[in-house]
Amino acid sequence: MEAKKEPQPPLIDQLREYAELRFKLEKYKAIDSGSTILSGILADVVVIVSMVLAFIFASFTLAFYLAEKLESYSGGFGCVALLYLVIAIIIKVNKKGLEKPIADVFVRKIFKS
C-alpha cells in the first residue's frame, strides 16, 4: 500500500504565501511597538501633569506661607518668583549639560521596544 502523496504547491505559491506571512508578522510587530510607545508616552504625560499640578500647589503653599511670615502677599509671592528666577538662570547657564541626558532619555524610550 502506497500512501497517496499530495501534490506540492508550486514554488511561486509557497514564496507568495511566505511573503504574505512575513508582511503580516512585520505589521503586527509595528503595531506592538507603536502601542508600547504610545502607552509609555501616555503614562509619562499623566505623571508629568500630576507633577506640574503638585508643583503649582506647592508653589502657592510656599508663597502663602512666606506671605504670612513677611506679613505681605507681594513679599511672599515675590520671594517665590525670585526663587524661580534663580532656578531659571541656573538651568540657562547649564543648558548644554542638560540637553544631552534629556535627549538620551527620549531616544531610549523610542527605541526600547
C-alpha positions as CSV (number, residue, x, y, z in Angstrom):
1,M,0.0,0.0,0.0
2,E,1.4,3.3,-1.0
3,A,0.4,6.4,0.8
4,K,-1.0,9.0,-1.5
5,K,1.2,12.0,-1.9
6,E,-0.5,15.3,-2.2
7,P,1.0,17.4,-4.9
8,Q,3.3,20.1,-3.7
9,P,2.2,23.6,-4.5
10,P,4.5,25.3,-6.9
11,L,7.4,27.2,-5.5
12,I,6.0,30.5,-6.6
13,D,2.8,29.9,-4.5
14,Q,5.0,29.0,-1.5
15,L,7.1,32.1,-1.9
16,R,3.9,34.3,-2.2
17,E,2.5,32.7,1.0
18,Y,5.8,33.2,2.8
19,A,5.9,36.9,1.8
20,E,2.3,37.4,2.9
21,L,3.0,35.8,6.3
22,R,6.2,37.8,6.6
23,F,4.3,41.0,5.9
24,K,1.7,40.2,8.5
25,L,4.3,39.5,11.0
26,E,6.1,42.8,10.4
27,K,2.7,44.6,10.6
28,Y,2.0,43.0,13.9
29,K,5.4,43.9,15.2
30,A,4.9,47.5,14.2
31,I,1.5,47.6,15.9
32,D,3.0,46.2,19.0
33,S,5.9,48.7,19.0
34,G,3.6,51.6,18.3
35,S,1.2,50.7,21.0
36,T,4.1,50.2,23.5
37,I,5.5,53.6,22.7
38,L,2.1,55.3,22.8
39,S,1.2,53.8,26.1
40,G,4.5,54.8,27.5
41,I,4.1,58.3,26.3
42,L,0.6,58.5,27.7
43,A,1.7,57.3,31.1
44,D,4.6,59.8,31.1
45,V,2.1,62.6,30.2
46,V,-0.1,61.7,33.2
47,V,2.9,61.6,35.5
48,I,4.1,65.0,34.2
49,V,0.7,66.6,34.5
50,S,0.4,65.3,38.1
51,M,3.9,66.6,38.9
52,V,3.2,70.0,37.4
53,L,0.0,70.3,39.4
54,A,1.8,69.3,42.6
55,F,4.5,71.8,41.8
56,I,2.0,74.6,41.3
57,F,0.1,73.9,44.5
58,A,3.4,73.6,46.4
59,S,4.4,77.0,45.0
60,F,1.2,78.6,46.1
61,T,1.6,77.0,49.6
62,L,5.2,78.3,49.9
63,A,4.1,81.8,48.7
64,F,1.2,82.0,51.2
65,Y,3.5,80.7,54.0
66,L,6.1,83.3,53.2
67,A,3.4,86.0,52.8
68,E,2.2,85.1,56.3
69,K,5.7,85.3,57.7
70,L,6.6,88.5,55.9
71,E,3.1,89.9,56.5
72,S,2.9,90.9,52.8
73,Y,1.4,89.0,49.9
74,S,3.6,90.8,47.5
75,G,6.7,89.9,49.6
76,G,5.7,86.2,49.8
77,F,4.9,85.8,46.1
78,G,7.9,87.9,45.2
79,C,10.2,85.6,47.1
80,V,8.8,82.6,45.2
81,A,9.2,84.4,41.9
82,L,12.8,85.3,42.8
83,L,13.4,81.6,43.6
84,Y,12.1,80.5,40.2
85,L,14.2,83.2,38.5
86,V,17.3,81.9,40.2
87,I,16.4,78.3,39.1
88,A,15.8,79.5,35.5
89,I,19.2,81.3,35.4
90,I,20.9,78.1,36.7
91,I,19.2,76.0,34.1
92,K,20.0,78.5,31.3
93,V,23.7,78.5,32.3
94,N,23.8,74.7,32.4
95,K,21.7,74.2,29.3
96,K,24.2,72.3,27.3
97,G,24.8,69.8,30.1
98,L,21.1,69.2,30.4
99,E,20.2,68.7,26.8
100,K,22.1,65.6,26.1
101,P,20.8,63.5,29.0
102,I,17.2,64.5,28.2
103,A,17.6,63.7,24.5
104,D,19.2,60.3,25.5
105,V,16.1,59.5,27.6
106,F,13.8,60.2,24.7
107,V,15.8,58.2,22.3
108,R,16.0,55.2,24.7
109,K,12.2,55.4,25.2
110,I,11.5,55.4,21.5
111,F,13.9,52.5,20.7
112,K,13.2,50.5,23.8
113,S,10.6,48.3,22.1
